[in-house]
Amino acid sequence: MKAVVALDHGSLAVREVTLDAPRSGEVGIRMVAAGVCHSDLSVLNGTVPMPLPMVLGHEGAGIVERLGPGVAGLAVGDHVVLSFIPACGGCHFCIHHEPHLCVAGSPAGLMPDGSSRVRLDGREIGVMAMLGCMAERVVVPAMSVQKIDPAIPLDRAALVGCSVMTGVGAVVSTARVKPGSTVAVFGCGGVGLSVIQGARLVGARRIVAVDMLDSKLDYARHFGATHTVRADGDAVAAVREATGGWGADYCFEVTGKPPVMEQACAAARRGGTVCVIGIGHYTESFPLNACGFPAEAKTVIGCMYGNANFRVDMPNLLELYLAKRLDLDAMITRSYTIDEAPQAFDDLLGGVNARGVIVL
């Protein structure tokens, strides 16, 4: 079968790989769609260190083909979305109602037993987030699988596996934005646009979108931004002007770039909240002024997967889509075949799409 493989840092190829049958507690899935996300790019370029080669893809949906022993609650033919963070139900974080911090995942992309189901040229290789969605078929742990309504198109549903869950969840569950608040979003890719949709859903009064590209700002307006700001100007001053001179009640950073994280902190009002979603290089950091930070009483909070409980939140978000309150259709601005994956990554780098999706 074909898979999109990060062979080395900066080296991407569509390769033939072999796939073993599911073992106990595992599910074999025919993939239908996989979103192309900056996190995939972060593995490819080494921003997030993972052992390569590795099958990419962590945002996907498909149809169950095979079940390993001991899998309950799923059947062959079920339509499913995959979660890049599992929910084992037994670790400290799952027990304490924080499944978005579940530690059952493997940074090396191996299954919980330490082995892999995928081979490249006869050698076992890892798959991103124990999923490796950018492949024609996958074998994944059942704890990473959520059954969904088969009426929902799987390319739309795939987005809820990462970008939409993270962005909407950042608003609703991480920052807990209050109705009538002012919100600024730094970075209008798939996650940033989902933040904008989440802010609209909870009734934010003003939503300021900040990006370098006019095309992304156009997307932002479609999804609910009330104001747009070009990031190549004085973005902090522009956000303050758009929010009555005080700064935003909530600022969301979605680029993973430390200078933008500083901007988001500066653009928040006194007592405001800064939610950092973007993941930067593991060697980088950003400063907080030792005098000003306590005096301004701001809250700076990290966001992993929108603080999601995907078993609950994934069906809820898809119900919002069916009710036409969450726009997943317009999020997908181009679909690619698996052989076009290199072009999909080039377009991701160029900021071409709201979201590109590989349809398998």
VEXDREN-2710 file (C-alpha; in Angstrom, 1 decimal):
% VEXDREN-2710
k/r/px/py/pz
1/MET/0.0/0.0/0.0
2/LYS/1.0/3.6/-0.4
3/ALA/2.0/5.9/2.5
4/VAL/3.4/9.4/2.8
5/VAL/6.8/8.9/4.6
6/ALA/9.1/11.5/6.1
7/LEU/12.4/9.7/5.1
8/ASP/14.6/12.3/6.8
9/HIS/14.4/15.9/7.8
10/GLY/13.1/17.8/4.8
11/SER/12.8/14.6/2.7
12/LEU/9.2/13.5/1.9
13/ALA/8.1/10.7/-0.4
14/VAL/5.1/8.5/-1.3
15/ARG/6.4/5.0/-0.7
16/GLU/5.1/1.4/-0.8
17/VAL/4.9/0.0/2.7
18/THR/3.5/-3.2/4.2
19/LEU/1.0/-3.4/7.0
20/ASP/0.5/-6.2/9.5
21/ALA/-2.9/-7.3/10.8
22/PRO/-4.3/-5.8/13.9
23/ARG/-3.4/-7.4/17.2
24/SER/-5.3/-7.4/20.5
25/GLY/-7.0/-4.1/21.1
26/GLU/-6.2/-2.8/17.6
27/VAL/-8.3/-1.7/14.6
28/GLY/-7.6/-2.0/10.9
29/ILE/-9.0/1.0/9.0
30/ARG/-9.3/1.9/5.3
31/MET/-8.4/5.6/5.3
32/VAL/-10.6/8.0/3.4
33/ALA/-9.2/11.4/4.2
34/ALA/-6.2/12.9/6.0
35/GLY/-5.8/16.6/6.8
36/VAL/-2.5/18.3/6.0
37/CYS/-1.4/20.0/9.2
38/HIS/1.6/22.1/10.3
39/SER/2.2/19.5/13.0
40/ASP/3.0/17.0/10.1
41/LEU/5.4/19.7/8.8
42/SER/7.0/20.1/12.2
43/VAL/7.9/16.4/12.2
44/LEU/9.2/16.6/8.7
45/ASN/11.4/19.6/9.4
46/GLY/12.6/18.5/12.9
47/THR/10.7/21.2/14.9
48/VAL/9.1/18.3/16.8
49/PRO/11.8/15.7/17.2
50/MET/10.7/12.2/16.2
51/PRO/12.7/9.2/14.9
52/LEU/12.6/9.0/11.1
53/PRO/11.6/7.5/8.8
54/MET/8.0/7.8/9.8
55/VAL/4.6/7.7/8.2
56/LEU/3.0/11.1/8.5
57/GLY/-0.6/12.1/9.3
58/HIS/-2.5/12.6/12.5
59/GLU/-5.8/14.1/11.4
60/GLY/-7.9/11.5/9.6
61/ALA/-11.1/9.5/9.1
62/GLY/-11.9/6.2/7.5
63/ILE/-13.9/3.0/7.6
64/VAL/-13.3/0.0/9.9
65/GLU/-12.1/-3.1/7.9
66/ARG/-10.7/-5.4/10.6
67/LEU/-10.9/-5.8/14.4
68/GLY/-8.2/-7.3/16.6
69/PRO/-9.2/-9.5/19.6
70/GLY/-10.8/-7.7/22.5
71/VAL/-12.1/-4.7/20.6
72/ALA/-15.5/-3.7/21.8
73/GLY/-17.9/-1.0/20.6
74/LEU/-16.8/-1.0/17.0
75/ALA/-17.8/-3.1/14.0
76/VAL/-16.6/-3.7/10.4
77/GLY/-18.0/-0.9/8.2
78/ASP/-18.2/1.7/11.0
79/HIS/-17.2/5.2/10.0
80/VAL/-14.6/6.6/12.4
81/VAL/-12.5/9.6/13.2
82/LEU/-9.0/9.1/14.7
83/SER/-7.7/11.0/17.6
84/PHE/-4.0/11.8/17.7
85/ILE/-4.0/11.7/21.5
86/PRO/-5.4/8.4/22.8
87/ALA/-7.7/8.0/25.8
88/CYS/-6.4/5.0/27.7
89/GLY/-8.8/5.5/30.6
90/GLY/-6.2/4.4/33.1
91/CYS/-3.3/6.8/33.4
92/HIS/-3.2/9.7/36.0
93/PHE/-4.5/12.2/33.5
94/CYS/-7.4/10.2/32.2
95/ILE/-8.5/9.3/35.7
96/HIS/-8.4/13.0/36.6
97/HIS/-10.6/14.0/33.7
98/GLU/-7.7/15.3/31.5
99/PRO/-7.7/12.8/28.6
100/HIS/-6.0/15.4/26.4
101/LEU/-2.9/14.8/28.4
102/CYS/-3.1/11.0/28.2
103/VAL/0.4/9.5/28.3
104/ALA/-0.4/6.2/26.4
105/GLY/0.9/7.7/23.1
106/SER/4.3/7.0/21.7
107/PRO/6.7/9.8/20.6
108/ALA/8.5/7.1/18.5
109/GLY/5.2/6.3/16.7
110/LEU/5.1/2.7/18.0
111/MET/2.2/0.8/19.3
112/PRO/1.7/0.5/23.1
113/ASP/3.6/-2.8/23.1
114/GLY/6.6/-1.1/21.6
115/SER/6.3/-2.6/18.1
116/SER/5.2/-1.3/14.8
117/ARG/2.6/-2.6/12.2
118/VAL/4.3/-0.8/9.3
119/ARG/7.4/-1.8/7.4
120/LEU/9.4/0.1/4.8
121/ASP/11.8/-2.1/2.8
122/GLY/11.3/-4.8/5.4
123/ARG/12.2/-2.5/8.3
124/GLU/9.8/-1.6/11.0
125/ILE/9.1/2.2/11.1
126/GLY/7.0/4.4/13.3
127/VAL/3.8/6.2/12.4
128/MET/2.9/9.7/13.6
129/ALA/0.8/9.7/16.8
130/MET/0.3/5.9/16.5
131/LEU/-1.9/6.7/13.5
132/GLY/0.0/7.5/10.3
133/CYS/-3.2/8.7/8.6
134/MET/-1.5/9.6/5.3
135/ALA/-1.7/6.0/4.2
136/GLU/-4.2/3.9/2.3
137/ARG/-4.7/1.7/5.4
138/VAL/-3.7/1.9/9.0
139/VAL/-3.7/-0.3/12.1
140/VAL/-4.3/1.8/15.2
141/PRO/-5.1/1.3/18.9
142/ALA/-8.8/1.2/19.6
143/MET/-8.3/3.8/22.3
144/SER/-7.6/6.3/19.4
145/VAL/-10.8/5.6/17.5
146/GLN/-14.2/7.3/17.7
147/LYS/-17.3/6.0/15.8
148/ILE/-19.3/8.7/14.0
149/ASP/-22.6/9.2/12.2
150/PRO/-22.1/7.8/8.6
151/ALA/-24.1/10.7/7.2
152/ILE/-21.1/13.0/7.8
153/PRO/-18.7/13.2/4.9
154/LEU/-15.4/11.7/6.0
155/ASP/-13.2/14.4/4.6
156/ARG/-15.1/16.9/6.7
157/ALA/-15.1/14.6/9.8
158/ALA/-11.3/14.2/9.5
159/LEU/-10.8/17.9/10.4
160/VAL/-12.3/17.3/13.8
161/GLY/-9.4/14.9/14.6
162/CYS/-7.0/17.8/15.1
163/SER/-7.6/21.4/13.8
164/VAL/-11.2/21.9/14.6
165/MET/-11.1/20.1/18.0
166/THR/-8.0/22.1/18.9
167/GLY/-9.2/25.5/17.8
168/VAL/-12.8/25.3/19.0
169/GLY/-11.7/23.6/22.2
170/ALA/-9.1/26.3/22.9
171/VAL/-11.9/28.8/23.0
172/VAL/-14.5/26.7/24.9
173/SER/-12.4/24.5/27.2
174/THR/-8.9/26.0/27.5
175/ALA/-9.4/29.7/27.7
176/ARG/-13.2/29.5/28.4
177/VAL/-14.0/32.7/26.5
178/LYS/-17.0/34.5/27.8
179/PRO/-19.9/35.8/25.6
180/GLY/-19.4/39.5/24.8
181/SER/-15.6/39.3/25.0
182/THR/-13.0/40.6/22.6
183/VAL/-10.7/38.0/21.0
184/ALA/-7.5/38.3/18.9
185/VAL/-6.2/35.3/16.8
186/PHE/-2.6/35.4/15.7
187/GLY/-2.3/33.0/12.7
188/CYS/-5.2/32.0/10.5
189/GLY/-4.4/28.5/9.3
190/GLY/-6.7/25.6/9.9
191/VAL/-6.4/25.8/13.7
192/GLY/-6.6/29.6/13.8
193/LEU/-9.7/29.6/11.6
194/SER/-11.2/27.0/14.0
195/VAL/-10.5/29.4/16.9
196/ILE/-12.4/32.1/15.1
197/GLN/-15.3/29.7/14.6
198/GLY/-15.2/28.8/18.3
199/ALA/-15.2/32.5/19.3
200/ARG/-18.2/33.1/17.0
201/LEU/-20.0/30.1/18.5
202/VAL/-19.6/31.4/22.1
203/GLY/-20.7/34.9/21.2
204/ALA/-17.5/36.9/21.2
205/ARG/-18.2/40.6/20.5
206/ARG/-15.1/41.4/18.5
207/ILE/-12.9/38.8/16.8
208/VAL/-9.6/40.2/15.4
209/ALA/-7.7/38.0/12.9
210/VAL/-4.0/38.6/12.4
211/ASP/-2.0/37.1/9.5
212/MET/0.7/37.8/7.0
213/LEU/-1.5/36.8/4.0
214/ASP/-4.5/38.6/2.6
215/SER/-6.0/35.2/1.5
216/LYS/-5.9/34.0/5.1
217/LEU/-7.6/37.2/6.3
218/ASP/-10.3/36.6/3.7
219/TYR/-10.9/33.2/5.1
220/ALA/-11.0/34.6/8.6
221/ARG/-13.7/37.1/7.6
222/HIS/-15.8/34.2/6.2
223/PHE/-15.5/32.2/9.4
224/GLY/-16.5/35.1/11.7
225/ALA/-13.7/37.6/12.2
226/THR/-15.0/41.1/12.7
227/HIS/-11.6/42.8/12.1
228/THR/-8.5/41.8/10.2
229/VAL/-4.9/42.9/10.7
230/ARG/-1.9/42.4/8.5
231/ALA/0.9/41.0/10.6
232/ASP/3.6/42.8/8.7
233/GLY/2.5/46.1/10.4
234/ASP/2.3/47.0/14.0
235/ALA/-0.1/44.1/14.9
236/VAL/-0.2/44.9/18.6
237/ALA/-1.2/48.5/18.1
238/ALA/-3.8/47.4/15.5
239/VAL/-5.3/44.8/17.9
240/ARG/-5.5/47.4/20.7
241/GLU/-7.2/49.9/18.4
242/ALA/-9.7/47.3/17.3
243/THR/-10.5/46.4/21.0
244/GLY/-11.1/49.9/22.3
245/GLY/-7.5/50.8/23.1
246/TRP/-7.2/48.3/26.0
247/GLY/-6.2/45.2/24.2
248/ALA/-8.1/41.9/23.8
249/ASP/-9.7/40.0/26.6
250/TYR/-8.3/36.8/25.0
251/CYS/-5.4/36.4/22.6
252/PHE/-4.7/33.1/20.8
253/GLU/-1.3/32.3/19.3
254/VAL/-1.4/29.7/16.6
255/THR/1.9/30.0/14.7
256/GLY/4.4/28.4/17.1
257/LYS/6.7/31.4/16.6
258/PRO/8.2/32.9/19.8
259/PRO/8.0/36.6/18.4
260/VAL/4.3/36.1/17.7
261/MET/3.8/34.6/21.2
262/GLU/5.4/37.9/22.5
263/GLN/3.0/39.9/20.3
264/ALA/0.0/37.9/21.6
265/CYS/1.1/38.7/25.2
266/ALA/1.5/42.4/24.4
267/ALA/-1.9/42.6/22.7
268/ALA/-3.8/41.2/25.7
269/ARG/-5.3/43.7/28.1
270/ARG/-4.3/43.9/31.7
271/GLY/-5.9/40.8/33.4
272/GLY/-6.4/39.2/30.0
273/THR/-5.7/35.6/28.9
274/VAL/-3.1/34.5/26.4
275/CYS/-3.6/31.0/25.0
276/VAL/-0.6/29.5/23.2
277/ILE/-1.6/26.8/20.8
278/GLY/1.2/26.8/18.2
279/ILE/4.1/24.5/18.9
280/GLY/7.5/26.0/18.4
281/HIS/10.9/24.4/18.0
282/TYR/11.9/22.5/21.1
283/THR/15.0/24.7/21.6
284/GLU/13.1/27.9/21.6
285/SER/11.4/30.0/24.3
286/PHE/9.8/33.4/24.7
287/PRO/10.3/35.9/27.6
288/LEU/7.9/37.2/30.2
289/ASN/9.0/40.4/31.9
290/ALA/9.7/39.8/35.5
291/CYS/8.2/43.1/36.6
292/GLY/5.4/43.5/34.1
293/PHE/4.1/39.9/34.2
294/PRO/2.8/40.0/37.8
295/ALA/1.8/43.7/37.6
296/GLU/-0.4/43.2/34.6
297/ALA/-2.0/40.0/36.1
298/LYS/-2.3/38.3/32.7
299/THR/-2.9/34.6/32.4
300/VAL/-0.7/32.7/29.9
301/ILE/-1.9/29.2/29.3
302/GLY/-0.8/26.4/27.0
303/CYS/-3.3/24.5/24.9
304/MET/-3.0/20.8/24.0
305/TYR/-5.8/19.5/21.8
306/GLY/-8.2/22.1/23.0
307/ASN/-8.4/20.3/26.4
308/ALA/-10.6/17.8/24.6
309/ASN/-12.4/14.8/25.8
310/PHE/-12.6/13.4/22.3
311/ARG/-15.2/10.8/23.2
312/VAL/-17.6/13.5/24.1
313/ASP/-16.4/16.5/22.1
314/MET/-15.9/14.8/18.7
315/PRO/-19.6/13.8/18.4
316/ASN/-20.7/17.2/19.7
317/LEU/-18.7/19.1/17.2
318/LEU/-20.0/17.0/14.3
319/GLU/-23.6/17.6/15.5
320/LEU/-22.8/21.4/15.3
321/TYR/-21.7/20.7/11.7
322/LEU/-24.9/18.9/10.9
323/ALA/-26.9/21.8/12.4
324/LYS/-24.9/24.2/10.2
325/ARG/-23.5/26.0/13.2
326/LEU/-19.9/24.9/12.5
327/ASP/-18.6/25.3/8.9
328/LEU/-16.4/22.4/7.9
329/ASP/-17.3/22.6/4.2
330/ALA/-15.5/25.9/3.6
331/MET/-12.5/24.8/5.6
332/ILE/-11.4/22.4/2.8
333/THR/-10.1/24.6/0.0
334/ARG/-8.3/21.8/-1.9
335/SER/-8.2/18.0/-2.0
336/TYR/-5.2/16.0/-3.1
337/THR/-4.5/12.4/-4.1
338/ILE/-1.9/10.6/-2.1
339/ASP/0.5/10.9/-5.0
340/GLU/0.1/14.7/-4.8
341/ALA/1.2/14.8/-1.1
342/PRO/4.4/16.6/-1.9
343/GLN/2.4/19.4/-3.6
344/ALA/0.1/19.4/-0.5
345/PHE/3.1/20.1/1.7
346/ASP/4.4/22.8/-0.6
347/ASP/1.0/24.5/-0.5
348/LEU/1.0/24.2/3.3
349/LEU/4.3/26.1/3.4
350/GLY/2.9/28.7/1.0
351/GLY/-0.2/29.3/3.0
352/VAL/-2.4/28.4/0.0
353/ASN/-5.3/26.7/1.8
354/ALA/-7.6/27.1/4.7
355/ARG/-7.1/23.3/5.0
356/GLY/-5.8/20.9/2.4
357/VAL/-7.0/17.3/2.6
358/ILE/-5.5/14.1/1.1
359/VAL/-8.4/12.0/-0.1
360/LEU/-7.4/8.3/-0.3
END
